[in-house]
Amino acid sequence: MAAATPADTKGTWTTSIDKGEFKRKESVFRNWITADGEFPAASGRYHLYVSLACPWAHRCLVVRGLKGLEQAISVTVVDWHLAERGWTFTDQKPKCERDPVFGFERLRQVYEHNDPQYGGNITVPVLLDKQTKRIVSNESSEIIQMLNNQFNAFSATKEQAALDLYPEDLKAKVDEVNAWVYPSINNGVYRCGFATEQGPYDKAFAELFAGLDRVESILASSRYLNSNDRITLADVRLFTTLIRFDSVYHGHFKCNLRKLSEYPALYGYTRELYQIPAVRATVDHQHIKEHYMGSHKSINPHGVISHGPPEELLDQPHGREKIGQK
């Protein structure tokens, strides 16, 4: 069985506030899919519950797409609106559908079916074993590792099967980057957006833009975070935050020192990743905006959904081909 890695400690938007500071709780279900373990890899056996708005769930969809696992691992998209009682299922909104496994109305019921005494956060993503009806994992940082290396036999093409987003020779670098990108950027935008006192906001704001400046410096001379020629899980994890930055985090979460579009390397890097067909297919700007601005009543009480920036800007030439070349 693979060793557990440090969790991203993600939660729902109702995760606790401690002295004005946004705090995430640890994920609870931390099982692993392995070749010879309790949860063996198999095509058609596993199901992902996701929100297209959530960057943590989005990671899983990106890796699933890059690895060509769309036919091997099924997906259900929840309603973009996060209600008081948590994520719900609907077939009345684009790309959303009813729960095909249990027929439940709420994601909470999936958790409680797995553990009737469950009292923790109801989060996405959820990787479910349809055969045993058990939750394998709700920790995205570990789900993407499983998708990367445990389902190669079921990838759509040989090239996708051979793709390794967490290669042995780069693992230490990937882990080192994730160790500071997560608290300063991935979670940093939430620490800004949900801070209820000035001090915690100021601290998160400073760390967020210090982190973005650090990434900008790396990407000015390297095409990707850990390599000039290979995308890794670190790039996937960063991308799902960056693609939401100008549309929701900059204004909605008060992350407004600079827009992403004001960072030449970061913005070009984001456009390059977005323009990969398997990645583009996972991005839904409507779900992102409707969720953040419609669900967070404490931040946006009237629920007015903003329109910009124009999505077509992401299709502009990225110019990343020559970065890092001598």
C-alpha beads as a LAMMPS data file, in Angstrom:
LAMMPS data file: protein, C-alpha beads

326 atoms
325 bonds

1 atom types
1 bond types

-500.0 500.0 xlo xhi
-500.0 500.0 ylo yhi
-500.0 500.0 zlo zhi

Masses

1 110.0

Atoms # bond

1 1 1 0.000 0.000 0.000
2 1 1 1.308 3.450 -0.871
3 1 1 2.363 5.617 2.003
4 1 1 0.041 8.470 2.850
5 1 1 1.298 11.923 1.989
6 1 1 0.507 15.132 3.871
7 1 1 -3.040 16.161 3.046
8 1 1 -4.050 19.534 1.705
9 1 1 -6.439 19.723 4.669
10 1 1 -9.211 21.044 2.504
11 1 1 -12.786 21.596 3.590
12 1 1 -16.012 23.191 2.536
13 1 1 -16.586 26.935 2.561
14 1 1 -17.948 26.550 6.102
15 1 1 -14.572 25.420 7.441
16 1 1 -13.823 27.034 10.774
17 1 1 -12.644 30.571 11.372
18 1 1 -10.169 30.900 14.258
19 1 1 -9.480 34.443 15.471
20 1 1 -10.487 35.809 12.088
21 1 1 -8.318 33.334 10.157
22 1 1 -9.673 30.769 7.684
23 1 1 -8.820 27.198 8.769
24 1 1 -9.221 23.994 6.755
25 1 1 -9.871 20.605 8.278
26 1 1 -8.100 17.431 7.265
27 1 1 -9.644 14.979 4.825
28 1 1 -10.975 11.844 6.487
29 1 1 -10.960 9.075 3.880
30 1 1 -7.382 8.221 2.941
31 1 1 -7.447 4.786 1.289
32 1 1 -5.351 3.973 -1.776
33 1 1 -5.955 2.157 -5.026
34 1 1 -3.146 -0.321 -5.611
35 1 1 -2.488 -3.295 -7.841
36 1 1 -2.917 -5.879 -5.088
37 1 1 -4.707 -4.071 -2.271
38 1 1 -8.223 -3.725 -0.939
39 1 1 -9.078 -1.373 -3.813
40 1 1 -7.513 -2.772 -7.003
41 1 1 -7.382 -0.722 -10.188
42 1 1 -10.128 -1.650 -12.645
43 1 1 -11.941 0.049 -15.489
44 1 1 -15.524 1.035 -14.659
45 1 1 -15.244 0.285 -10.953
46 1 1 -14.587 3.776 -9.602
47 1 1 -16.652 6.955 -9.682
48 1 1 -15.747 10.568 -8.993
49 1 1 -18.125 13.079 -7.449
50 1 1 -16.903 16.569 -8.322
51 1 1 -17.820 20.213 -8.536
52 1 1 -16.596 21.996 -11.659
53 1 1 -16.183 25.084 -9.496
54 1 1 -13.910 23.537 -6.876
55 1 1 -10.177 23.752 -7.671
56 1 1 -9.435 20.608 -5.648
57 1 1 -11.987 18.555 -7.569
58 1 1 -10.779 20.210 -10.774
59 1 1 -7.315 18.724 -10.217
60 1 1 -8.786 15.245 -10.492
61 1 1 -10.572 16.052 -13.737
62 1 1 -7.398 17.484 -15.264
63 1 1 -5.347 14.387 -14.431
64 1 1 -8.185 12.090 -15.552
65 1 1 -8.230 13.939 -18.883
66 1 1 -4.472 14.043 -19.398
67 1 1 -4.259 10.326 -18.635
68 1 1 -7.146 9.455 -20.972
69 1 1 -9.268 7.852 -18.263
70 1 1 -12.655 9.270 -19.215
71 1 1 -14.008 5.843 -20.138
72 1 1 -12.410 4.088 -17.167
73 1 1 -13.580 6.379 -14.357
74 1 1 -17.081 7.836 -14.394
75 1 1 -17.942 11.277 -13.035
76 1 1 -20.942 13.051 -11.552
77 1 1 -20.959 16.863 -11.338
78 1 1 -22.870 18.359 -8.402
79 1 1 -24.969 21.527 -8.466
80 1 1 -22.752 24.603 -8.579
81 1 1 -24.735 26.180 -5.735
82 1 1 -23.470 25.123 -2.322
83 1 1 -26.527 25.260 -0.077
84 1 1 -26.652 25.254 3.713
85 1 1 -26.927 21.471 3.776
86 1 1 -24.027 21.005 1.370
87 1 1 -23.565 19.823 -2.197
88 1 1 -26.663 18.535 -3.985
89 1 1 -27.437 16.644 -7.188
90 1 1 -29.547 18.087 -9.986
91 1 1 -30.199 17.512 -13.666
92 1 1 -31.575 21.020 -14.159
93 1 1 -28.273 22.814 -14.740
94 1 1 -25.683 22.411 -17.521
95 1 1 -23.307 19.444 -17.002
96 1 1 -24.916 18.534 -13.652
97 1 1 -26.750 15.272 -13.131
98 1 1 -28.550 13.153 -10.579
99 1 1 -26.589 10.676 -8.501
100 1 1 -26.316 7.567 -10.729
101 1 1 -24.892 5.261 -8.061
102 1 1 -27.316 5.575 -5.129
103 1 1 -30.008 7.929 -6.384
104 1 1 -29.320 10.250 -3.457
105 1 1 -30.321 13.909 -3.380
106 1 1 -27.266 15.151 -1.471
107 1 1 -23.577 14.300 -1.371
108 1 1 -23.899 14.122 2.412
109 1 1 -25.871 10.902 1.943
110 1 1 -22.919 9.297 0.156
111 1 1 -20.724 10.066 3.158
112 1 1 -23.331 8.808 5.613
113 1 1 -23.883 5.628 3.597
114 1 1 -20.179 4.959 4.045
115 1 1 -20.240 5.942 7.737
116 1 1 -23.636 6.479 9.427
117 1 1 -21.873 8.299 12.281
118 1 1 -19.941 10.640 9.998
119 1 1 -19.920 14.178 11.326
120 1 1 -17.153 15.827 9.312
121 1 1 -17.109 18.169 6.347
122 1 1 -18.853 17.145 3.127
123 1 1 -16.252 17.890 0.481
124 1 1 -15.478 17.228 -3.172
125 1 1 -13.835 15.380 -4.772
126 1 1 -14.994 11.965 -3.615
127 1 1 -13.580 8.818 -5.192
128 1 1 -16.078 5.999 -4.710
129 1 1 -15.740 2.261 -5.252
130 1 1 -18.999 1.353 -6.993
131 1 1 -18.495 -2.345 -6.300
132 1 1 -18.329 -2.084 -2.505
133 1 1 -20.187 1.283 -2.332
134 1 1 -17.365 2.614 -0.150
135 1 1 -15.501 5.905 -0.312
136 1 1 -11.891 5.297 -1.271
137 1 1 -10.654 8.844 -0.750
138 1 1 -11.743 12.452 -0.440
139 1 1 -8.172 13.811 -0.467
140 1 1 -7.490 15.316 -3.882
141 1 1 -3.707 15.411 -3.547
142 1 1 -3.742 11.624 -3.190
143 1 1 -6.495 10.923 -5.711
144 1 1 -4.446 12.607 -8.448
145 1 1 -1.476 10.409 -7.585
146 1 1 -3.662 7.323 -7.977
147 1 1 -5.040 8.533 -11.295
148 1 1 -1.502 9.226 -12.454
149 1 1 0.001 5.795 -11.896
150 1 1 -2.579 3.132 -11.048
151 1 1 -4.792 3.149 -14.154
152 1 1 -2.238 3.124 -16.979
153 1 1 -3.668 -0.116 -18.378
154 1 1 -6.944 1.712 -19.035
155 1 1 -5.650 4.933 -20.636
156 1 1 -7.126 5.709 -24.037
157 1 1 -3.748 5.848 -25.795
158 1 1 -0.234 4.524 -25.274
159 1 1 1.030 8.083 -24.991
160 1 1 -1.417 8.848 -22.184
161 1 1 -0.520 5.611 -20.412
162 1 1 3.169 6.538 -20.596
163 1 1 2.597 10.065 -19.303
164 1 1 3.941 10.358 -15.757
165 1 1 2.998 13.540 -13.922
166 1 1 4.872 12.494 -10.790
167 1 1 8.078 10.900 -12.147
168 1 1 10.612 9.449 -9.758
169 1 1 13.375 11.865 -10.786
170 1 1 11.174 14.908 -10.088
171 1 1 9.231 13.771 -7.017
172 1 1 11.405 15.693 -4.559
173 1 1 11.072 18.873 -6.620
174 1 1 7.309 18.443 -7.018
175 1 1 6.891 17.928 -3.269
176 1 1 9.100 20.923 -2.453
177 1 1 7.097 23.237 -4.726
178 1 1 3.755 21.960 -3.443
179 1 1 4.913 22.532 0.139
180 1 1 4.921 26.313 -0.333
181 1 1 2.464 26.771 -3.232
182 1 1 -0.355 25.162 -1.268
183 1 1 -0.347 27.423 1.833
184 1 1 0.609 30.630 0.065
185 1 1 -1.400 30.349 -3.189
186 1 1 -3.869 27.419 -3.377
187 1 1 -5.145 28.000 0.134
188 1 1 -3.884 31.572 0.268
189 1 1 -6.729 32.904 -1.858
190 1 1 -9.220 31.377 0.598
191 1 1 -7.331 32.738 3.569
192 1 1 -7.802 36.164 1.999
193 1 1 -11.403 35.683 0.966
194 1 1 -12.725 34.250 4.212
195 1 1 -10.674 36.231 6.699
196 1 1 -12.947 38.071 9.125
197 1 1 -10.296 40.242 10.740
198 1 1 -7.748 42.610 9.205
199 1 1 -4.636 40.972 10.639
200 1 1 -5.184 37.482 9.191
201 1 1 -6.195 39.017 5.858
202 1 1 -3.071 41.169 5.725
203 1 1 -0.870 38.159 6.469
204 1 1 -2.555 35.947 3.873
205 1 1 -2.498 38.735 1.278
206 1 1 1.238 39.313 1.718
207 1 1 2.013 35.588 1.543
208 1 1 -0.205 35.102 -1.521
209 1 1 1.537 37.734 -3.605
210 1 1 4.969 36.739 -2.343
211 1 1 4.109 33.240 -3.580
212 1 1 2.894 34.489 -6.956
213 1 1 6.021 36.613 -7.338
214 1 1 8.129 33.550 -6.560
215 1 1 6.318 31.479 -9.189
216 1 1 6.679 34.297 -11.710
217 1 1 10.424 34.245 -11.132
218 1 1 10.589 30.473 -11.692
219 1 1 8.469 30.563 -14.842
220 1 1 10.469 33.411 -16.345
221 1 1 13.271 30.914 -17.044
222 1 1 11.538 27.516 -16.840
223 1 1 8.601 26.489 -19.017
224 1 1 6.977 24.529 -16.176
225 1 1 7.402 24.524 -12.413
226 1 1 9.755 21.548 -12.200
227 1 1 11.032 21.102 -15.732
228 1 1 11.471 22.782 -19.091
229 1 1 9.784 19.954 -20.942
230 1 1 7.478 18.060 -18.563
231 1 1 4.225 18.959 -16.850
232 1 1 3.932 17.549 -13.333
233 1 1 1.285 17.328 -10.640
234 1 1 2.672 20.593 -9.268
235 1 1 1.600 22.330 -12.477
236 1 1 -1.858 20.770 -12.295
237 1 1 -2.317 21.876 -8.692
238 1 1 -1.233 25.442 -9.436
239 1 1 -3.237 25.722 -12.662
240 1 1 -6.612 25.121 -11.042
241 1 1 -6.027 28.124 -8.788
242 1 1 -4.629 30.346 -11.527
243 1 1 -7.518 29.730 -13.945
244 1 1 -9.894 31.130 -11.307
245 1 1 -7.748 34.065 -10.258
246 1 1 -8.849 36.978 -12.410
247 1 1 -12.490 35.898 -12.661
248 1 1 -13.209 35.278 -8.963
249 1 1 -10.261 35.510 -6.575
250 1 1 -9.046 38.967 -7.627
251 1 1 -12.318 40.734 -6.821
252 1 1 -14.508 38.300 -4.918
253 1 1 -11.744 37.214 -2.510
254 1 1 -10.028 40.628 -2.316
255 1 1 -6.822 39.306 -3.916
256 1 1 -6.420 42.548 -5.794
257 1 1 -2.809 43.704 -5.601
258 1 1 -2.338 42.496 -9.171
259 1 1 -4.327 40.502 -11.696
260 1 1 -2.869 37.310 -13.075
261 1 1 -2.823 39.011 -16.476
262 1 1 -0.266 41.457 -15.042
263 1 1 2.243 38.612 -14.585
264 1 1 3.778 37.927 -18.033
265 1 1 5.199 34.477 -17.260
266 1 1 2.337 33.287 -15.064
267 1 1 -0.316 34.408 -17.497
268 1 1 1.415 32.869 -20.494
269 1 1 1.894 29.634 -18.525
270 1 1 -1.793 29.570 -17.582
271 1 1 -2.814 30.102 -21.206
272 1 1 -0.507 27.320 -22.381
273 1 1 -1.962 24.795 -19.951
274 1 1 -5.517 25.939 -20.675
275 1 1 -4.987 25.447 -24.401
276 1 1 -4.177 21.740 -23.958
277 1 1 -7.445 20.153 -25.194
278 1 1 -7.724 17.676 -22.295
279 1 1 -7.292 20.532 -19.819
280 1 1 -9.603 22.997 -21.563
281 1 1 -12.371 20.376 -21.501
282 1 1 -12.332 20.462 -17.686
283 1 1 -12.710 24.237 -17.298
284 1 1 -16.218 25.632 -16.919
285 1 1 -16.316 29.357 -16.267
286 1 1 -20.077 29.401 -15.694
287 1 1 -19.856 26.846 -12.887
288 1 1 -16.924 28.724 -11.341
289 1 1 -18.597 32.142 -11.288
290 1 1 -22.072 30.915 -10.372
291 1 1 -20.713 28.911 -7.469
292 1 1 -18.401 31.446 -5.877
293 1 1 -20.559 34.500 -6.320
294 1 1 -23.882 32.759 -5.804
295 1 1 -22.965 30.582 -2.814
296 1 1 -20.890 32.958 -0.694
297 1 1 -23.648 35.148 0.695
298 1 1 -21.430 36.494 3.465
299 1 1 -19.109 37.919 0.794
300 1 1 -21.631 38.694 -1.956
301 1 1 -25.028 38.989 -0.215
302 1 1 -26.981 39.947 -3.333
303 1 1 -25.598 37.066 -5.388
304 1 1 -24.841 39.219 -8.436
305 1 1 -22.621 37.281 -10.872
306 1 1 -19.883 39.262 -12.640
307 1 1 -19.250 38.850 -16.372
308 1 1 -15.522 39.378 -16.957
309 1 1 -12.842 38.867 -17.915
310 1 1 -13.485 37.726 -21.515
311 1 1 -12.790 34.011 -21.838
312 1 1 -11.298 34.456 -25.297
313 1 1 -8.266 36.140 -23.732
314 1 1 -7.144 32.679 -22.647
315 1 1 -6.854 31.679 -26.306
316 1 1 -4.243 34.308 -27.122
317 1 1 -0.795 32.952 -28.093
318 1 1 1.121 32.021 -24.954
319 1 1 4.680 32.248 -26.288
320 1 1 6.016 29.628 -23.883
321 1 1 7.748 27.442 -26.511
322 1 1 11.165 29.081 -26.186
323 1 1 11.225 29.507 -22.403
324 1 1 14.189 27.681 -20.877
325 1 1 15.811 26.908 -24.205
326 1 1 19.476 27.797 -24.624

Bonds

1 1 1 2
2 1 2 3
3 1 3 4
4 1 4 5
5 1 5 6
6 1 6 7
7 1 7 8
8 1 8 9
9 1 9 10
10 1 10 11
11 1 11 12
12 1 12 13
13 1 13 14
14 1 14 15
15 1 15 16
16 1 16 17
17 1 17 18
18 1 18 19
19 1 19 20
20 1 20 21
21 1 21 22
22 1 22 23
23 1 23 24
24 1 24 25
25 1 25 26
26 1 26 27
27 1 27 28
28 1 28 29
29 1 29 30
30 1 30 31
31 1 31 32
32 1 32 33
33 1 33 34
34 1 34 35
35 1 35 36
36 1 36 37
37 1 37 38
38 1 38 39
39 1 39 40
40 1 40 41
41 1 41 42
42 1 42 43
43 1 43 44
44 1 44 45
45 1 45 46
46 1 46 47
47 1 47 48
48 1 48 49
49 1 49 50
50 1 50 51
51 1 51 52
52 1 52 53
53 1 53 54
54 1 54 55
55 1 55 56
56 1 56 57
57 1 57 58
58 1 58 59
59 1 59 60
60 1 60 61
61 1 61 62
62 1 62 63
63 1 63 64
64 1 64 65
65 1 65 66
66 1 66 67
67 1 67 68
68 1 68 69
69 1 69 70
70 1 70 71
71 1 71 72
72 1 72 73
73 1 73 74
74 1 74 75
75 1 75 76
76 1 76 77
77 1 77 78
78 1 78 79
79 1 79 80
80 1 80 81
81 1 81 82
82 1 82 83
83 1 83 84
84 1 84 85
85 1 85 86
86 1 86 87
87 1 87 88
88 1 88 89
89 1 89 90
90 1 90 91
91 1 91 92
92 1 92 93
93 1 93 94
94 1 94 95
95 1 95 96
96 1 96 97
97 1 97 98
98 1 98 99
99 1 99 100
100 1 100 101
101 1 101 102
102 1 102 103
103 1 103 104
104 1 104 105
105 1 105 106
106 1 106 107
107 1 107 108
108 1 108 109
109 1 109 110
110 1 110 111
111 1 111 112
112 1 112 113
113 1 113 114
114 1 114 115
115 1 115 116
116 1 116 117
117 1 117 118
118 1 118 119
119 1 119 120
120 1 120 121
121 1 121 122
122 1 122 123
123 1 123 124
124 1 124 125
125 1 125 126
126 1 126 127
127 1 127 128
128 1 128 129
129 1 129 130
130 1 130 131
131 1 131 132
132 1 132 133
133 1 133 134
134 1 134 135
135 1 135 136
136 1 136 137
137 1 137 138
138 1 138 139
139 1 139 140
140 1 140 141
141 1 141 142
142 1 142 143
143 1 143 144
144 1 144 145
145 1 145 146
146 1 146 147
147 1 147 148
148 1 148 149
149 1 149 150
150 1 150 151
151 1 151 152
152 1 152 153
153 1 153 154
154 1 154 155
155 1 155 156
156 1 156 157
157 1 157 158
158 1 158 159
159 1 159 160
160 1 160 161
161 1 161 162
162 1 162 163
163 1 163 164
164 1 164 165
165 1 165 166
166 1 166 167
167 1 167 168
168 1 168 169
169 1 169 170
170 1 170 171
171 1 171 172
172 1 172 173
173 1 173 174
174 1 174 175
175 1 175 176
176 1 176 177
177 1 177 178
178 1 178 179
179 1 179 180
180 1 180 181
181 1 181 182
182 1 182 183
183 1 183 184
184 1 184 185
185 1 185 186
186 1 186 187
187 1 187 188
188 1 188 189
189 1 189 190
190 1 190 191
191 1 191 192
192 1 192 193
193 1 193 194
194 1 194 195
195 1 195 196
196 1 196 197
197 1 197 198
198 1 198 199
199 1 199 200
200 1 200 201
201 1 201 202
202 1 202 203
203 1 203 204
204 1 204 205
205 1 205 206
206 1 206 207
207 1 207 208
208 1 208 209
209 1 209 210
210 1 210 211
211 1 211 212
212 1 212 213
213 1 213 214
214 1 214 215
215 1 215 216
216 1 216 217
217 1 217 218
218 1 218 219
219 1 219 220
220 1 220 221
221 1 221 222
222 1 222 223
223 1 223 224
224 1 224 225
225 1 225 226
226 1 226 227
227 1 227 228
228 1 228 229
229 1 229 230
230 1 230 231
231 1 231 232
232 1 232 233
233 1 233 234
234 1 234 235
235 1 235 236
236 1 236 237
237 1 237 238
238 1 238 239
239 1 239 240
240 1 240 241
241 1 241 242
242 1 242 243
243 1 243 244
244 1 244 245
245 1 245 246
246 1 246 247
247 1 247 248
248 1 248 249
249 1 249 250
250 1 250 251
251 1 251 252
252 1 252 253
253 1 253 254
254 1 254 255
255 1 255 256
256 1 256 257
257 1 257 258
258 1 258 259
259 1 259 260
260 1 260 261
261 1 261 262
262 1 262 263
263 1 263 264
264 1 264 265
265 1 265 266
266 1 266 267
267 1 267 268
268 1 268 269
269 1 269 270
270 1 270 271
271 1 271 272
272 1 272 273
273 1 273 274
274 1 274 275
275 1 275 276
276 1 276 277
277 1 277 278
278 1 278 279
279 1 279 280
280 1 280 281
281 1 281 282
282 1 282 283
283 1 283 284
284 1 284 285
285 1 285 286
286 1 286 287
287 1 287 288
288 1 288 289
289 1 289 290
290 1 290 291
291 1 291 292
292 1 292 293
293 1 293 294
294 1 294 295
295 1 295 296
296 1 296 297
297 1 297 298
298 1 298 299
299 1 299 300
300 1 300 301
301 1 301 302
302 1 302 303
303 1 303 304
304 1 304 305
305 1 305 306
306 1 306 307
307 1 307 308
308 1 308 309
309 1 309 310
310 1 310 311
311 1 311 312
312 1 312 313
313 1 313 314
314 1 314 315
315 1 315 316
316 1 316 317
317 1 317 318
318 1 318 319
319 1 319 320
320 1 320 321
321 1 321 322
322 1 322 323
323 1 323 324
324 1 324 325
325 1 325 326
